[in-house]
């Protein structure tokens, strides 16, 4: 199955993901026995988020093959995750797909959009 977001660039995925997360009132992360999966780019550390479980699962390969998807309500994300991520200087990495990182935005900007 091909997901329509796979054919979009990072900015288009950001826009579509934010809309889908806002409408569904939930988002997805990957987690393993150590907790939430983190990604590191050249400049930032962050938490990847996806608008649906199938997209998150595409990332659960190789080093992350033991990860599973976990849904988080936007309410929980806004009240618990955003303050913690801001304090820890972590970014939100929106909808990375195999072979392409997602757009990186601040937790505050992400919170405004959802």
Biopython code that builds the backbone (N, CA, C, O; Angstrom):
import numpy as np
from Bio.PDB.StructureBuilder import StructureBuilder

atoms = [
    (1, "UNK", "N", (0.835, -1.181, 0.000)),
    (1, "UNK", "CA", (0.000, 0.000, 0.000)),
    (1, "UNK", "C", (0.884, 1.251, 0.000)),
    (1, "UNK", "O", (1.798, 1.368, 0.816)),
    (2, "UNK", "N", (0.620, 2.149, -0.884)),
    (2, "UNK", "CA", (1.364, 3.400, -0.935)),
    (2, "UNK", "C", (0.550, 4.483, -0.255)),
    (2, "UNK", "O", (-0.626, 4.681, -0.560)),
    (3, "UNK", "N", (1.175, 5.164, 0.645)),
    (3, "UNK", "CA", (0.490, 6.250, 1.355)),
    (3, "UNK", "C", (0.635, 7.530, 0.532)),
    (3, "UNK", "O", (1.720, 7.809, 0.023)),
    (4, "UNK", "N", (-0.435, 8.309, 0.393)),
    (4, "UNK", "CA", (-0.359, 9.534, -0.421)),
    (4, "UNK", "C", (0.718, 10.518, 0.062)),
    (4, "UNK", "O", (1.276, 11.259, -0.747)),
    (5, "UNK", "N", (1.010, 10.535, 1.341)),
    (5, "UNK", "CA", (2.013, 11.478, 1.842)),
    (5, "UNK", "C", (3.432, 11.106, 1.411)),
    (5, "UNK", "O", (4.324, 11.953, 1.434)),
    (6, "UNK", "N", (3.647, 9.854, 1.019)),
    (6, "UNK", "CA", (4.986, 9.443, 0.596)),
    (6, "UNK", "C", (5.426, 10.151, -0.679)),
    (6, "UNK", "O", (6.620, 10.274, -0.953)),
    (7, "UNK", "N", (4.456, 10.613, -1.449)),
    (7, "UNK", "CA", (4.789, 11.268, -2.717)),
    (7, "UNK", "C", (4.977, 12.775, -2.560)),
    (7, "UNK", "O", (5.280, 13.471, -3.528)),
    (8, "UNK", "N", (4.798, 13.267, -1.356)),
    (8, "UNK", "CA", (4.906, 14.707, -1.130)),
    (8, "UNK", "C", (6.285, 15.068, -0.591)),
    (8, "UNK", "O", (6.972, 14.225, -0.013)),
    (9, "UNK", "N", (6.691, 16.336, -0.782)),
    (9, "UNK", "CA", (7.959, 16.776, -0.196)),
    (9, "UNK", "C", (7.751, 17.063, 1.292)),
    (9, "UNK", "O", (6.626, 17.005, 1.788)),
    (10, "UNK", "N", (8.838, 17.373, 2.000)),
    (10, "UNK", "CA", (8.769, 17.526, 3.454)),
    (10, "UNK", "C", (7.798, 18.630, 3.869)),
    (10, "UNK", "O", (7.059, 18.474, 4.842)),
    (11, "UNK", "N", (7.796, 19.750, 3.133)),
    (11, "UNK", "CA", (6.896, 20.842, 3.496)),
    (11, "UNK", "C", (5.435, 20.443, 3.287)),
    (11, "UNK", "O", (4.584, 20.733, 4.128)),
    (12, "UNK", "N", (5.149, 19.783, 2.175)),
    (12, "UNK", "CA", (3.774, 19.333, 1.910)),
    (12, "UNK", "C", (3.334, 18.303, 2.953)),
    (12, "UNK", "O", (2.180, 18.297, 3.381)),
    (13, "UNK", "N", (4.258, 17.438, 3.355)),
    (13, "UNK", "CA", (3.932, 16.460, 4.410)),
    (13, "UNK", "C", (3.659, 17.168, 5.728)),
    (13, "UNK", "O", (2.769, 16.771, 6.480)),
    (14, "UNK", "N", (4.430, 18.224, 6.009)),
    (14, "UNK", "CA", (4.207, 19.000, 7.234)),
    (14, "UNK", "C", (2.786, 19.558, 7.247)),
    (14, "UNK", "O", (2.049, 19.370, 8.215)),
    (15, "UNK", "N", (2.409, 20.240, 6.180)),
    (15, "UNK", "CA", (1.082, 20.851, 6.105)),
    (15, "UNK", "C", (-0.026, 19.804, 6.223)),
    (15, "UNK", "O", (-0.970, 19.979, 6.993)),
    (16, "UNK", "N", (0.091, 18.722, 5.465)),
    (16, "UNK", "CA", (-0.938, 17.675, 5.481)),
    (16, "UNK", "C", (-0.980, 16.972, 6.830)),
    (16, "UNK", "O", (-2.057, 16.646, 7.329)),
    (17, "UNK", "N", (0.190, 16.737, 7.423)),
    (17, "UNK", "CA", (0.254, 16.066, 8.720)),
    (17, "UNK", "C", (-0.393, 16.907, 9.806)),
    (17, "UNK", "O", (-1.163, 16.397, 10.620)),
    (18, "UNK", "N", (-0.080, 18.198, 9.816)),
    (18, "UNK", "CA", (-0.664, 19.078, 10.831)),
    (18, "UNK", "C", (-2.182, 19.085, 10.731)),
    (18, "UNK", "O", (-2.877, 19.047, 11.746)),
    (19, "UNK", "N", (-2.697, 19.133, 9.502)),
    (19, "UNK", "CA", (-4.142, 19.144, 9.312)),
    (19, "UNK", "C", (-4.769, 17.841, 9.805)),
    (19, "UNK", "O", (-5.800, 17.843, 10.477)),
    (20, "UNK", "N", (-4.114, 16.719, 9.450)),
    (20, "UNK", "CA", (-4.644, 15.418, 9.843)),
    (20, "UNK", "C", (-4.597, 15.243, 11.367)),
    (20, "UNK", "O", (-5.543, 14.729, 11.964)),
    (21, "UNK", "N", (-3.500, 15.669, 11.989)),
    (21, "UNK", "CA", (-3.365, 15.573, 13.444)),
    (21, "UNK", "C", (-4.425, 16.440, 14.123)),
    (21, "UNK", "O", (-5.049, 16.024, 15.100)),
    (22, "UNK", "N", (-4.616, 17.624, 13.605)),
    (22, "UNK", "CA", (-5.610, 18.547, 14.163)),
    (22, "UNK", "C", (-7.015, 17.944, 14.070)),
    (22, "UNK", "O", (-7.794, 18.018, 15.021)),
    (23, "UNK", "N", (-7.328, 17.349, 12.923)),
    (23, "UNK", "CA", (-8.655, 16.756, 12.725)),
    (23, "UNK", "C", (-8.870, 15.513, 13.580)),
    (23, "UNK", "O", (-9.938, 15.332, 14.164)),
    (24, "UNK", "N", (-7.854, 14.661, 13.651)),
    (24, "UNK", "CA", (-7.986, 13.381, 14.364)),
    (24, "UNK", "C", (-7.790, 13.540, 15.872)),
    (24, "UNK", "O", (-8.170, 12.668, 16.652)),
    (25, "UNK", "N", (-7.190, 14.671, 16.273)),
    (25, "UNK", "CA", (-6.891, 14.927, 17.680)),
    (25, "UNK", "C", (-5.952, 13.883, 18.275)),
    (25, "UNK", "O", (-5.997, 13.593, 19.471)),
    (26, "UNK", "N", (-5.096, 13.321, 17.409)),
    (26, "UNK", "CA", (-4.057, 12.413, 17.897)),
    (26, "UNK", "C", (-2.901, 12.389, 16.914)),
    (26, "UNK", "O", (-3.039, 12.739, 15.742)),
    (27, "UNK", "N", (-1.758, 11.964, 17.431)),
    (27, "UNK", "CA", (-0.578, 11.794, 16.597)),
    (27, "UNK", "C", (0.109, 10.514, 17.045)),
    (27, "UNK", "O", (-0.274, 9.903, 18.043)),
    (28, "UNK", "N", (1.129, 10.116, 16.294)),
    (28, "UNK", "CA", (1.803, 8.855, 16.590)),
    (28, "UNK", "C", (3.299, 9.059, 16.723)),
    (28, "UNK", "O", (3.909, 9.850, 16.005)),
    (29, "UNK", "N", (3.875, 8.317, 17.670)),
    (29, "UNK", "CA", (5.312, 8.281, 17.836)),
    (29, "UNK", "C", (5.741, 6.821, 17.739)),
    (29, "UNK", "O", (4.902, 5.921, 17.684)),
    (30, "UNK", "N", (7.035, 6.596, 17.717)),
    (30, "UNK", "CA", (7.573, 5.247, 17.844)),
    (30, "UNK", "C", (8.204, 5.138, 19.219)),
    (30, "UNK", "O", (8.838, 6.073, 19.710)),
    (31, "UNK", "N", (8.014, 3.966, 19.836)),
    (31, "UNK", "CA", (8.649, 3.756, 21.129)),
    (31, "UNK", "C", (9.228, 2.351, 21.197)),
    (31, "UNK", "O", (8.789, 1.441, 20.494)),
    (32, "UNK", "N", (10.226, 2.202, 22.060)),
    (32, "UNK", "CA", (10.777, 0.881, 22.354)),
    (32, "UNK", "C", (10.871, 0.758, 23.868)),
    (32, "UNK", "O", (10.274, 1.551, 24.596)),
    (33, "UNK", "N", (11.619, -0.233, 24.345)),
    (33, "UNK", "CA", (11.662, -0.437, 25.801)),
    (33, "UNK", "C", (12.323, 0.725, 26.540)),
    (33, "UNK", "O", (12.173, 0.848, 27.756)),
    (34, "UNK", "N", (13.048, 1.574, 25.824)),
    (34, "UNK", "CA", (13.713, 2.711, 26.458)),
    (34, "UNK", "C", (12.859, 3.969, 26.418)),
    (34, "UNK", "O", (13.206, 4.973, 27.040)),
    (35, "UNK", "N", (11.756, 3.927, 25.698)),
    (35, "UNK", "CA", (10.900, 5.111, 25.591)),
    (35, "UNK", "C", (10.758, 5.559, 24.156)),
    (35, "UNK", "O", (10.871, 4.769, 23.219)),
    (36, "UNK", "N", (10.512, 6.829, 24.010)),
    (36, "UNK", "CA", (10.234, 7.428, 22.706)),
    (36, "UNK", "C", (11.490, 7.465, 21.836)),
    (36, "UNK", "O", (12.581, 7.774, 22.316)),
    (37, "UNK", "N", (11.324, 7.150, 20.573)),
    (37, "UNK", "CA", (12.432, 7.223, 19.617)),
    (37, "UNK", "C", (12.790, 8.686, 19.375)),
    (37, "UNK", "O", (11.913, 9.535, 19.216)),
    (38, "UNK", "N", (14.083, 8.962, 19.349)),
    (38, "UNK", "CA", (14.587, 10.307, 19.070)),
    (38, "UNK", "C", (15.380, 10.256, 17.773)),
    (38, "UNK", "O", (15.973, 9.234, 17.429)),
    (39, "UNK", "N", (15.378, 11.363, 17.070)),
    (39, "UNK", "CA", (16.200, 11.487, 15.867)),
    (39, "UNK", "C", (17.164, 12.645, 16.059)),
    (39, "UNK", "O", (16.876, 13.607, 16.771)),
    (40, "UNK", "N", (18.306, 12.532, 15.414)),
    (40, "UNK", "CA", (19.285, 13.608, 15.456)),
    (40, "UNK", "C", (19.621, 14.006, 14.038)),
    (40, "UNK", "O", (20.004, 13.162, 13.227)),
    (41, "UNK", "N", (19.482, 15.283, 13.731)),
    (41, "UNK", "CA", (19.929, 15.795, 12.438)),
    (41, "UNK", "C", (21.293, 16.446, 12.681)),
    (41, "UNK", "O", (21.845, 16.339, 13.776)),
    (42, "UNK", "N", (21.821, 17.101, 11.688)),
    (42, "UNK", "CA", (23.113, 17.767, 11.844)),
    (42, "UNK", "C", (23.075, 18.805, 12.958)),
    (42, "UNK", "O", (24.072, 19.019, 13.647)),
    (43, "UNK", "N", (21.933, 19.443, 13.133)),
    (43, "UNK", "CA", (21.867, 20.560, 14.063)),
    (43, "UNK", "C", (20.991, 20.329, 15.280)),
    (43, "UNK", "O", (21.202, 20.965, 16.313)),
    (44, "UNK", "N", (20.007, 19.429, 15.188)),
    (44, "UNK", "CA", (19.036, 19.324, 16.264)),
    (44, "UNK", "C", (18.729, 17.888, 16.653)),
    (44, "UNK", "O", (18.909, 16.947, 15.880)),
    (45, "UNK", "N", (18.260, 17.764, 17.885)),
    (45, "UNK", "CA", (17.685, 16.510, 18.353)),
    (45, "UNK", "C", (16.191, 16.721, 18.436)),
    (45, "UNK", "O", (15.724, 17.818, 18.741)),
    (46, "UNK", "N", (15.447, 15.671, 18.165)),
    (46, "UNK", "CA", (14.011, 15.844, 18.219)),
    (46, "UNK", "C", (13.247, 14.549, 18.269)),
    (46, "UNK", "O", (13.812, 13.457, 18.202)),
    (47, "UNK", "N", (11.951, 14.700, 18.389)),
    (47, "UNK", "CA", (11.027, 13.582, 18.447)),
    (47, "UNK", "C", (10.246, 13.546, 17.136)),
    (47, "UNK", "O", (9.559, 14.509, 16.794)),
    (48, "UNK", "N", (10.351, 12.433, 16.398)),
    (48, "UNK", "CA", (9.548, 12.334, 15.176)),
    (48, "UNK", "C", (8.094, 12.015, 15.508)),
    (48, "UNK", "O", (7.812, 11.184, 16.372)),
    (49, "UNK", "N", (7.185, 12.679, 14.818)),
    (49, "UNK", "CA", (5.750, 12.425, 14.986)),
    (49, "UNK", "C", (5.124, 12.204, 13.609)),
    (49, "UNK", "O", (5.586, 12.735, 12.599)),
    (50, "UNK", "N", (4.070, 11.412, 13.604)),
    (50, "UNK", "CA", (3.386, 11.098, 12.354)),
    (50, "UNK", "C", (1.885, 11.255, 12.538)),
    (50, "UNK", "O", (1.376, 11.143, 13.653)),
    (51, "UNK", "N", (1.170, 11.517, 11.432)),
    (51, "UNK", "CA", (-0.277, 11.687, 11.525)),
    (51, "UNK", "C", (-1.036, 10.366, 11.584)),
    (51, "UNK", "O", (-2.203, 10.346, 11.976)),
    (52, "UNK", "N", (-0.389, 9.252, 11.199)),
    (52, "UNK", "CA", (-1.063, 7.966, 11.355)),
    (52, "UNK", "C", (-0.059, 6.837, 11.589)),
    (52, "UNK", "O", (1.127, 6.959, 11.285)),
    (53, "UNK", "N", (-0.568, 5.752, 12.130)),
    (53, "UNK", "CA", (0.290, 4.643, 12.558)),
    (53, "UNK", "C", (1.009, 3.984, 11.384)),
    (53, "UNK", "O", (2.143, 3.530, 11.534)),
    (54, "UNK", "N", (0.367, 3.926, 10.220)),
    (54, "UNK", "CA", (1.000, 3.242, 9.087)),
    (54, "UNK", "C", (2.261, 3.974, 8.632)),
    (54, "UNK", "O", (3.243, 3.339, 8.246)),
    (55, "UNK", "N", (2.238, 5.308, 8.675)),
    (55, "UNK", "CA", (3.433, 6.076, 8.310)),
    (55, "UNK", "C", (4.537, 5.900, 9.353)),
    (55, "UNK", "O", (5.709, 5.759, 9.004)),
    (56, "UNK", "N", (4.165, 5.909, 10.619)),
    (56, "UNK", "CA", (5.153, 5.701, 11.684)),
    (56, "UNK", "C", (5.785, 4.321, 11.535)),
    (56, "UNK", "O", (6.991, 4.160, 11.723)),
    (57, "UNK", "N", (4.977, 3.340, 11.201)),
    (57, "UNK", "CA", (5.474, 1.956, 11.075)),
    (57, "UNK", "C", (6.493, 1.823, 9.946)),
    (57, "UNK", "O", (7.367, 0.959, 10.011)),
    (58, "UNK", "N", (6.401, 2.655, 8.919)),
    (58, "UNK", "CA", (7.376, 2.608, 7.827)),
    (58, "UNK", "C", (8.781, 2.933, 8.327)),
    (58, "UNK", "O", (9.772, 2.505, 7.735)),
    (59, "UNK", "N", (8.859, 3.679, 9.403)),
    (59, "UNK", "CA", (10.140, 4.086, 9.964)),
    (59, "UNK", "C", (10.711, 2.984, 10.869)),
    (59, "UNK", "O", (11.899, 2.997, 11.193)),
    (60, "UNK", "N", (9.870, 2.044, 11.269)),
    (60, "UNK", "CA", (10.278, 1.004, 12.225)),
    (60, "UNK", "C", (11.009, -0.139, 11.517)),
    (60, "UNK", "O", (10.541, -1.277, 11.506)),
    (61, "UNK", "N", (12.162, 0.184, 10.928)),
    (61, "UNK", "CA", (12.969, -0.812, 10.248)),
    (61, "UNK", "C", (14.391, -0.743, 10.771)),
    (61, "UNK", "O", (14.734, 0.170, 11.521)),
    (62, "UNK", "N", (15.213, -1.691, 10.385)),
    (62, "UNK", "CA", (16.628, -1.730, 10.744)),
    (62, "UNK", "C", (16.839, -1.435, 12.227)),
    (62, "UNK", "O", (16.406, -2.212, 13.078)),
    (63, "UNK", "N", (17.502, -0.315, 12.547)),
    (63, "UNK", "CA", (17.793, 0.002, 13.950)),
    (63, "UNK", "C", (16.543, 0.133, 14.805)),
    (63, "UNK", "O", (16.589, -0.055, 16.020)),
    (64, "UNK", "N", (15.433, 0.455, 14.167)),
    (64, "UNK", "CA", (14.192, 0.682, 14.916)),
    (64, "UNK", "C", (13.180, -0.449, 14.731)),
    (64, "UNK", "O", (11.993, -0.267, 14.999)),
    (65, "UNK", "N", (13.641, -1.610, 14.276)),
    (65, "UNK", "CA", (12.695, -2.682, 13.965)),
    (65, "UNK", "C", (11.975, -3.219, 15.200)),
    (65, "UNK", "O", (10.927, -3.853, 15.068)),
    (66, "UNK", "N", (12.509, -2.982, 16.388)),
    (66, "UNK", "CA", (11.827, -3.448, 17.599)),
    (66, "UNK", "C", (10.889, -2.385, 18.181)),
    (66, "UNK", "O", (10.339, -2.561, 19.268)),
    (67, "UNK", "N", (10.715, -1.295, 17.454)),
    (67, "UNK", "CA", (9.832, -0.217, 17.932)),
    (67, "UNK", "C", (8.385, -0.508, 17.552)),
    (67, "UNK", "O", (8.101, -1.230, 16.597)),
    (68, "UNK", "N", (7.499, 0.069, 18.319)),
    (68, "UNK", "CA", (6.092, -0.005, 17.956)),
    (68, "UNK", "C", (5.490, 1.387, 17.975)),
    (68, "UNK", "O", (5.993, 2.295, 18.635)),
    (69, "UNK", "N", (4.403, 1.532, 17.236)),
    (69, "UNK", "CA", (3.750, 2.833, 17.186)),
    (69, "UNK", "C", (2.923, 3.042, 18.449)),
    (69, "UNK", "O", (2.423, 2.088, 19.046)),
    (70, "UNK", "N", (2.791, 4.282, 18.837)),
    (70, "UNK", "CA", (1.979, 4.620, 19.997)),
    (70, "UNK", "C", (1.215, 5.900, 19.689)),
    (70, "UNK", "O", (1.797, 6.895, 19.257)),
    (71, "UNK", "N", (-0.090, 5.864, 19.916)),
    (71, "UNK", "CA", (-0.918, 7.055, 19.712)),
    (71, "UNK", "C", (-0.860, 7.940, 20.947)),
    (71, "UNK", "O", (-0.846, 7.454, 22.078)),
    (72, "UNK", "N", (-0.828, 9.245, 20.710)),
    (72, "UNK", "CA", (-0.881, 10.220, 21.796)),
    (72, "UNK", "C", (-1.946, 11.242, 21.413)),
    (72, "UNK", "O", (-1.957, 11.745, 20.289)),
    (73, "UNK", "N", (-2.830, 11.542, 22.340)),
    (73, "UNK", "CA", (-3.838, 12.554, 22.034)),
    (73, "UNK", "C", (-3.147, 13.914, 21.936)),
    (73, "UNK", "O", (-2.139, 14.159, 22.599)),
    (74, "UNK", "N", (-3.696, 14.784, 21.110)),
    (74, "UNK", "CA", (-3.094, 16.110, 20.997)),
    (74, "UNK", "C", (-3.145, 16.826, 22.352)),
    (74, "UNK", "O", (-2.251, 17.607, 22.677)),
    (75, "UNK", "N", (-4.188, 16.559, 23.138)),
    (75, "UNK", "CA", (-4.294, 17.175, 24.456)),
    (75, "UNK", "C", (-3.095, 16.777, 25.331)),
    (75, "UNK", "O", (-2.475, 17.636, 25.959)),
    (76, "UNK", "N", (-2.770, 15.477, 25.372)),
    (76, "UNK", "CA", (-1.612, 15.016, 26.148)),
    (76, "UNK", "C", (-0.317, 15.600, 25.594)),
    (76, "UNK", "O", (0.568, 16.007, 26.347)),
    (77, "UNK", "N", (-0.220, 15.635, 24.269)),
    (77, "UNK", "CA", (1.004, 16.155, 23.660)),
    (77, "UNK", "C", (1.201, 17.625, 24.052)),
    (77, "UNK", "O", (2.305, 18.042, 24.400)),
    (78, "UNK", "N", (0.129, 18.389, 23.991)),
    (78, "UNK", "CA", (0.219, 19.817, 24.302)),
    (78, "UNK", "C", (0.508, 20.067, 25.778)),
    (78, "UNK", "O", (1.273, 20.971, 26.113)),
    (79, "UNK", "N", (-0.098, 19.276, 26.662)),
    (79, "UNK", "CA", (0.053, 19.560, 28.091)),
    (79, "UNK", "C", (1.287, 18.905, 28.709)),
    (79, "UNK", "O", (1.856, 19.437, 29.662)),
    (80, "UNK", "N", (1.708, 17.750, 28.172)),
    (80, "UNK", "CA", (2.836, 17.032, 28.784)),
    (80, "UNK", "C", (4.111, 17.088, 27.952)),
    (80, "UNK", "O", (5.194, 17.341, 28.481)),
    (81, "UNK", "N", (3.981, 16.853, 26.651)),
    (81, "UNK", "CA", (5.171, 16.729, 25.815)),
    (81, "UNK", "C", (5.777, 18.083, 25.448)),
    (81, "UNK", "O", (6.987, 18.278, 25.564)),
    (82, "UNK", "N", (4.943, 19.007, 25.009)),
    (82, "UNK", "CA", (5.465, 20.301, 24.547)),
    (82, "UNK", "C", (6.300, 21.001, 25.631)),
    (82, "UNK", "O", (7.409, 21.449, 25.338)),
    (83, "UNK", "N", (5.799, 21.111, 26.881)),
    (83, "UNK", "CA", (6.631, 21.758, 27.901)),
    (83, "UNK", "C", (7.944, 21.001, 28.147)),
    (83, "UNK", "O", (8.999, 21.621, 28.284)),
    (84, "UNK", "N", (7.885, 19.680, 28.202)),
    (84, "UNK", "CA", (9.088, 18.888, 28.437)),
    (84, "UNK", "C", (10.092, 18.998, 27.304)),
    (84, "UNK", "O", (11.295, 19.113, 27.537)),
    (85, "UNK", "N", (9.594, 18.963, 26.084)),
    (85, "UNK", "CA", (10.485, 19.071, 24.919)),
    (85, "UNK", "C", (11.109, 20.462, 24.852)),
    (85, "UNK", "O", (12.282, 20.606, 24.507)),
    (86, "UNK", "N", (10.323, 21.481, 25.182)),
    (86, "UNK", "CA", (10.841, 22.848, 25.181)),
    (86, "UNK", "C", (11.959, 22.979, 26.215)),
    (86, "UNK", "O", (13.010, 23.559, 25.943)),
    (87, "UNK", "N", (11.715, 22.435, 27.392)),
    (87, "UNK", "CA", (12.701, 22.481, 28.468)),
    (87, "UNK", "C", (13.986, 21.742, 28.078)),
    (87, "UNK", "O", (15.089, 22.185, 28.401)),
    (88, "UNK", "N", (13.830, 20.609, 27.379)),
    (88, "UNK", "CA", (14.987, 19.796, 26.982)),
    (88, "UNK", "C", (15.594, 20.244, 25.654)),
    (88, "UNK", "O", (16.521, 19.612, 25.149)),
    (89, "UNK", "N", (15.079, 21.322, 25.096)),
    (89, "UNK", "CA", (15.585, 21.867, 23.833)),
    (89, "UNK", "C", (15.470, 20.851, 22.688)),
    (89, "UNK", "O", (16.382, 20.707, 21.874)),
    (90, "UNK", "N", (14.344, 20.162, 22.646)),
    (90, "UNK", "CA", (14.074, 19.192, 21.584)),
    (90, "UNK", "C", (13.109, 19.785, 20.574)),
    (90, "UNK", "O", (12.252, 20.603, 20.911)),
    (91, "UNK", "N", (13.265, 19.356, 19.327)),
    (91, "UNK", "CA", (12.402, 19.824, 18.258)),
    (91, "UNK", "C", (11.366, 18.748, 17.922)),
    (91, "UNK", "O", (11.498, 17.598, 18.341)),
    (92, "UNK", "N", (10.341, 19.129, 17.167)),
    (92, "UNK", "CA", (9.371, 18.177, 16.631)),
    (92, "UNK", "C", (9.757, 17.934, 15.179)),
    (92, "UNK", "O", (9.893, 18.877, 14.400)),
    (93, "UNK", "N", (9.932, 16.672, 14.819)),
    (93, "UNK", "CA", (10.271, 16.304, 13.440)),
    (93, "UNK", "C", (9.021, 15.681, 12.837)),
    (93, "UNK", "O", (8.624, 14.571, 13.190)),
    (94, "UNK", "N", (8.413, 16.423, 11.917)),
    (94, "UNK", "CA", (7.079, 16.052, 11.448)),
    (94, "UNK", "C", (7.149, 15.152, 10.225)),
    (94, "UNK", "O", (7.648, 15.537, 9.168)),
    (95, "UNK", "N", (6.635, 13.946, 10.401)),
    (95, "UNK", "CA", (6.414, 12.978, 9.327)),
    (95, "UNK", "C", (7.647, 12.685, 8.473)),
    (95, "UNK", "O", (7.610, 12.849, 7.253)),
    (96, "UNK", "N", (8.751, 12.248, 9.115)),
    (96, "UNK", "CA", (9.848, 11.762, 8.273)),
    (96, "UNK", "C", (9.406, 10.473, 7.572)),
    (96, "UNK", "O", (8.624, 9.700, 8.124)),
    (97, "UNK", "N", (9.898, 10.250, 6.382)),
    (97, "UNK", "CA", (9.583, 9.026, 5.644)),
    (97, "UNK", "C", (10.906, 8.392, 5.220)),
    (97, "UNK", "O", (11.936, 9.064, 5.211)),
    (98, "UNK", "N", (10.888, 7.105, 4.868)),
    (98, "UNK", "CA", (12.149, 6.465, 4.493)),
    (98, "UNK", "C", (12.898, 7.266, 3.425)),
    (98, "UNK", "O", (12.362, 7.575, 2.361)),
    (99, "UNK", "N", (14.138, 7.586, 3.740)),
    (99, "UNK", "CA", (14.965, 8.309, 2.789)),
    (99, "UNK", "C", (14.854, 9.821, 2.856)),
    (99, "UNK", "O", (15.597, 10.528, 2.175)),
    (100, "UNK", "N", (13.934, 10.325, 3.668)),
    (100, "UNK", "CA", (13.785, 11.776, 3.741)),
    (100, "UNK", "C", (13.326, 12.202, 5.125)),
    (100, "UNK", "O", (12.318, 11.718, 5.639)),
    (101, "UNK", "N", (14.082, 13.115, 5.719)),
    (101, "UNK", "CA", (13.697, 13.630, 7.029)),
    (101, "UNK", "C", (12.479, 14.524, 6.878)),
    (101, "UNK", "O", (12.199, 15.038, 5.795)),
    (102, "UNK", "N", (11.773, 14.699, 7.958)),
    (102, "UNK", "CA", (10.627, 15.600, 7.944)),
    (102, "UNK", "C", (11.058, 17.017, 8.253)),
    (102, "UNK", "O", (12.219, 17.272, 8.573)),
    (103, "UNK", "N", (10.118, 17.932, 8.156)),
    (103, "UNK", "CA", (10.374, 19.308, 8.560)),
    (103, "UNK", "C", (10.591, 19.339, 10.069)),
    (103, "UNK", "O", (9.939, 18.605, 10.812)),
    (104, "UNK", "N", (11.498, 20.182, 10.510)),
    (104, "UNK", "CA", (11.818, 20.309, 11.927)),
    (104, "UNK", "C", (11.271, 21.642, 12.423)),
    (104, "UNK", "O", (11.638, 22.701, 11.914)),
    (105, "UNK", "N", (10.386, 21.582, 13.425)),
    (105, "UNK", "CA", (9.807, 22.808, 13.967)),
    (105, "UNK", "C", (9.876, 22.761, 15.496)),
    (105, "UNK", "O", (10.044, 21.694, 16.087)),
    (106, "UNK", "N", (9.745, 23.912, 16.114)),
    (106, "UNK", "CA", (9.788, 23.970, 17.572)),
    (106, "UNK", "C", (8.488, 23.401, 18.142)),
    (106, "UNK", "O", (7.451, 23.436, 17.479)),
    (107, "UNK", "N", (8.541, 22.879, 19.361)),
    (107, "UNK", "CA", (7.309, 22.401, 19.994)),
    (107, "UNK", "C", (6.246, 23.503, 20.083)),
    (107, "UNK", "O", (5.058, 23.227, 19.917)),
    (108, "UNK", "N", (6.662, 24.741, 20.342)),
    (108, "UNK", "CA", (5.693, 25.846, 20.444)),
    (108, "UNK", "C", (4.998, 26.088, 19.108)),
    (108, "UNK", "O", (3.786, 26.302, 19.075)),
    (109, "UNK", "N", (5.746, 26.056, 18.008)),
    (109, "UNK", "CA", (5.159, 26.255, 16.682)),
    (109, "UNK", "C", (4.209, 25.100, 16.359)),
    (109, "UNK", "O", (3.121, 25.314, 15.825)),
    (110, "UNK", "N", (4.626, 23.883, 16.687)),
    (110, "UNK", "CA", (3.789, 22.707, 16.473)),
    (110, "UNK", "C", (2.476, 22.859, 17.266)),
    (110, "UNK", "O", (1.391, 22.598, 16.747)),
    (111, "UNK", "N", (2.600, 23.283, 18.521)),
    (111, "UNK", "CA", (1.417, 23.444, 19.372)),
    (111, "UNK", "C", (0.441, 24.463, 18.792)),
    (111, "UNK", "O", (-0.773, 24.265, 18.845)),
    (112, "UNK", "N", (0.971, 25.547, 18.243)),
    (112, "UNK", "CA", (0.106, 26.560, 17.626)),
    (112, "UNK", "C", (-0.679, 25.987, 16.462)),
    (112, "UNK", "O", (-1.838, 26.342, 16.248)),
    (113, "UNK", "N", (-0.035, 25.087, 15.702)),
    (113, "UNK", "CA", (-0.660, 24.572, 14.481)),
    (113, "UNK", "C", (-1.708, 23.510, 14.738)),
    (113, "UNK", "O", (-2.611, 23.318, 13.923)),
    (114, "UNK", "N", (-1.598, 22.808, 15.877)),
    (114, "UNK", "CA", (-2.575, 21.754, 16.132)),
    (114, "UNK", "C", (-3.592, 22.206, 17.175)),
    (114, "UNK", "O", (-4.498, 21.449, 17.522)),
]
sb = StructureBuilder()
sb.init_structure("model")
sb.init_model(0)
sb.init_chain("A")
sb.init_seg("    ")
for serial, (resi, resn, name, xyz) in enumerate(atoms, 1):
    if name == "N":
        sb.init_residue(resn, " ", resi, " ")
    sb.init_atom(name, np.array(xyz, "f"), 0.0, 1.0, " ", f" {name:<3s}", serial, name[0])
structure = sb.get_structure()
